[in-house]
């Protein structure tokens, strides 16, 4: 297949007018092979970008990954694909080990489908978090960081867990990081950690932050906290919920200036109310109320978002983030954070042919994936 005359997003962050060649579901530089099947799509100088990579999402369209329901997970993946998210990490909540094992097993039962986003991995957001910063997580299931607990879950998941959240001030975190830093990306989040505690965790091998600013103390001039420690440790990638609700637009701009798009991974943190009318829903077995794009627990605590990653990327652009930076933060940066770049999040030869065609104002017009 040939996608010709497209304004193609390149690995250096630029757009270039060129043809994109696809053979057997992969980007290639072999024109003869790409021409063989006779399929040609004229992009007519429209934007051509990689499929988006959402590394943190709990659910959508009335379904939650934590329902441990294979059919429900398929519906989530179908919705995500329809929104231009071609690679997806279903994300768990803070629950008991036996519940998590049942949840993770469902991801192993999903076969690739042209209708679905591909499961790039699993994000294990709990239960190794701080009770004081649990947010919408269920406090009764919080556990101290435990490598054996994680390994049992990862075995049940067929090794799919790519990210795990940890509060580094909790007992056992140092041993957890030492045991697993080469096996999984360790994300600091839902934490009351000081600068020193977070800095120590990053220097020990943690390399990620779960939804920066949310679920942690604020960036303070006398106690910079996780935010300040993440800035100083350049190996750390930070997640950012860019729905216009979780973080002020001025802070979004500040974070991009401080970290750069190569260290900011846009996420949706979406829950089952995403793509649904206002009403009552669940997140991690807890009651959630959706009004517009707001999703909260009964006490008003923000409970994930009710939007998808494509809309978050567009919202970043609305907030003044350059389009090339917003696209990078929704494609290559999250792919790098889970160790899957350039297989995904890229349009370079050898990458999986997950391609979005965007029209004026970056409106999604066509999705080409799982050919």
N, C-alpha and C positions, 0 to 999 in steps of 0.2 A: 504493500500500500504506500502511496505517496500523498502527503499533505503538502500541497504546493502553495507558494506565494504567501506563506504565513509570516507574521511578525513574531518570530520565535524567541522565547525567553531562554537565554544562554546561561551557562554555569558561572560566568563572570558577573552576572546580574544585569546584563544589557539585553536589549531587544535587537534582533537582526532579521531582515527580510531574507528568507531562504526556504528551501524545501526540507521537509522532515520525512525520513524514510523508515518504513516499518516492515520487518520480516519476522514471522512466527512470534508475534507479540512482543518483539524487542525493537528498540531504536537501533538503526544500522547506518553505515555509510556506504553500503553496497547498493548502488542505483539499479544495477541489472536485476538483482534479486528482488528488490522492492517493486520493480516494474512488472515482475512476472505475472502477478495475478490480475493486473489491469485495473486495479482499484485506485482511483485518483479523487482526492477531495481538494477543491480549490478554496483555500482559506481567505483569499482575496484581501491580503494584508491585515486580516484580523489578528488579534493577539492569540498566540499559541503558547500555553504554559503547561507545566506538569500537573497531573492530578494532585489534589490537595492531600495532605497527610495529617489526620487528627489523632494525636497521641493521647488525648484525655477526653473521653466522652462516656457517659454512663448509659445513655439511651436516647430514644426518640419515638415518635408516633405511637405513644401508649405502651411502649415496652422498655424494660430496664434489664441490662445485662445481669443484674443480681436476681432476676426472676428465675435464673437457671433454666430457661426455656429456649430450646433450639429454634423453634419456629419464630419466637419473638425476636431472637437475635438475627434471624434472616430478614425479618421486617425492618429492623434497625439498619442493617447493611444495605438493604434496598433503598431506604430513604437517603442514607448518606451518599450512595452512588448517584442518586438523582440530583443531589446538590453539588456534585463535583468533587466529593471526597472519595478518592479511589483507594486509599490506604487508611486503615482504621484500627485503633487500639481500644477495644471495649474495656471499660474501667470498672473495677470493683469498689466496694465500700468497706467500712469497718464492720466485719461480721465474724462469727465463730469459724474456726478452722474447717469443720465438717461442711458448713454452708459454703464457704469459699471453694472447697474442693469440688463440690457439686456444680458450682457456677463455672469454674474454670474448665471442667470437663466438656461443657457445651461448646466451647470454642474449638475443640478438637473434632467436633462432628460436622463442621461447616466445610463444604466443598466449594472451590472457586466457581463462580457463576457470572455470566455476562451481565446479570441484573444487579449484582452485589458489589459493594466495596470489598476489597481484599482485607482479611485480618492480617495486619502487619505484626501483631504481638498483643500482649495483654498488659494493661497498666494496673498494678496492685496498689491502690491508694491507701488502704488501711491494712491491718489494724495497729501498726507500730507508731502511734501518734500520741500527742499530748492531750490529756483530758481538758486542759484549759484552753486549747485552741482547736477543739474538735469540729467546730462549725456545725454543719448539717450531718456529721457522722454520729453514729450511735455509740455513746460513751460506755455502755455496758459490755461492749465487745472489744474494748481496747486491750492490747497485749504489749508487753515489753518486747523490744526487738529480739528476734529469735531466728537464727539461721536455719535451724532444723525445721521450724514451722514453715519458713519460706520454701525450703527444699521440698517438703511434702506437697505444698501447693503447686510448685513448679513442675513436679513430676506428674501431678494430676492434669496439669495444663499441657503436657507434652513438650515442656521446655519453652513455651510461648511467652512467658513473662519477660518483658523487656524493661519495665520500670517498676520500682517499688519505693513508696514513700516512707520516710523515717523522721522522727523527732530526735535530733542528736543529743538532746539533754537527758533523754531517758536512759535508765540503766540497761546495759547490754548493747547500746548502739555502737560503741567502739569495736566490740568483737564482731558484730553483725557486718559492719563495713569491711573489716579486715578479711572476713570469710567470703564475702560475696562481691567485692568490688570488681573482680575480673569476670563475673558471671552475669551481672545485671546492672543497669544504670540505677544508681541510688539517688533518690530525690529527697531533698530536705523540705519538709512541709508539715502543715498542721502542727506547728511548733512554737514554743515560747523561748527558743534558743537565743542566747546572747550572741553578740558578734564573735566572741572568743570561741564559744561552743560550735557555732556554725563554721567558723574559719578552720577549726580543728578537724571537723568532719570533712570539709572540702579537701583539705590537705591530706587527709587519710584515704580519700578515694571517692567520696560522694561527688557527683558531677552535674547535678540537676536541681532545680527548685520547682516545687509544685505550686501552681498559680501564684506567682510572685505578688506580694502585697496582701493577698487574701489568706487568712489562716495563720497569721504571724504578727509579731509586734511591728509597729510602724518604723520607718527609717528616721532615726532621731539623731540629733547632733551630738549627744553624749553617749548614746548607745545605738550604733548603726544597725545592730541586729543581723538577721539573715540577709537582708537587702545589701547592706554594706559589705558583708563578707563575700557575697556573690560577685559584686563588682570587682573586688580585688583578686579573686581567683578566676583567671581567664579561661580555665577549662570548663567553667560552669555555664550551662544553658538554662535559661529561665522561661517558664511557661507564663503566658499572659492571656487572660480572658478579656477579649476586646469586644464586649457586647454593648458598651455604653452605659452599663449599670454597675458592674463590679469595680471599675477603676475609672477615675475622671480622665477626660480627654487630654488634659494638660500633663497628667502623670504618664499617660501612654506615650506622648511625645518625649517626655523626659527620659523614660526607660529606653526608648530607641536611641536617644542621643548618648546615654551612658553605656549601653551594652552593644549597640549596633545590631543590625538585622541578623548577622551570623550567630548571635547568641540569644536571640529572642524567638521562641517557638509559640506562635499563636495557637490557642486551643479554644474549643467551644465549652468544655465542661458541661455539655448538654445533658439533660435528663429527660425522662419519658414524656414530659409535657411539650417538648419541642415538636413543632409541626402539628400541634393539637389546639383545639379551642380552649378558652379560659375554663378553669374548673379545678377539681380535686384530683391529685395524682400521688405517686409515691416515689421516694428516693431512698434506696437502702432500707426498705421496709418502714419508712417514716412518712407521715402524711405531709404533703406539699400542696400549697395553693398557688395556682398560676393566674396572674392578671397581666395581660399584655406580654411583655418580655420579662416581667418579674416572676421569679419562682421562689417562694419562701416557706419555711416551716411555720407552724402555727404561732410561734413566738416572734416571727418576723425575721429570723435568721435566713440570709440568702442560701438557697439550696441549689447550687449549680445554676446553669443558664437555660434559657428556653430559645436558644438560637443555634445555628450550625456554623461550622468553620468558614464556609464561603462567605456568609454574611458578616462574620467577624473580620475577615480579610477586607471586605468592602468598607466596613466601619472604620478600620484603621486608615484606609485611604481618605475617608471623609474627615478624619481627625487631623489630616495633614501629613501622614506618613507617606513618603514617596511610593508609588505603585510597585516599583521594583523591590523595595524593601519589604512591603507588605506581602508580596508574592513569595519572596525568599523565606519569610518567617512562617508561611503556611505550607511550604514544600520542602526545600532542601534542609533548612535548619531542624525541623522536627525529625526528618529522616535521619540526619546525622546523630541526633540525640539518642536514637534507639539502634544505632549502628547499621542502618540499612541504606545509607547513601553511598554510591550513586545508583543503586538498584532501583530505588524509588526517589521521588522528589527531584528528578533530573530528566533532561531530554538529550543527554549525551549518548553516543553509541554504546550499546550494552545495557542501557537502562530498560526497565519494563515500559512498554508503550502505553502508559497512562497519560492521556492528553486531553486538555480542555481547549476549546475554541471559544474565545470571548469577543463580543462585539463592542460597540460604542459604550463608553462608561464601564467597561469590563463586565458587561452583562453576559452571563453564561448562555451559550447558544448550542454547543455540541459537546458530548463526552465520548471519547474513543478509548476503550479499555477492555481488557480480556478478550481481544480479537480471536 
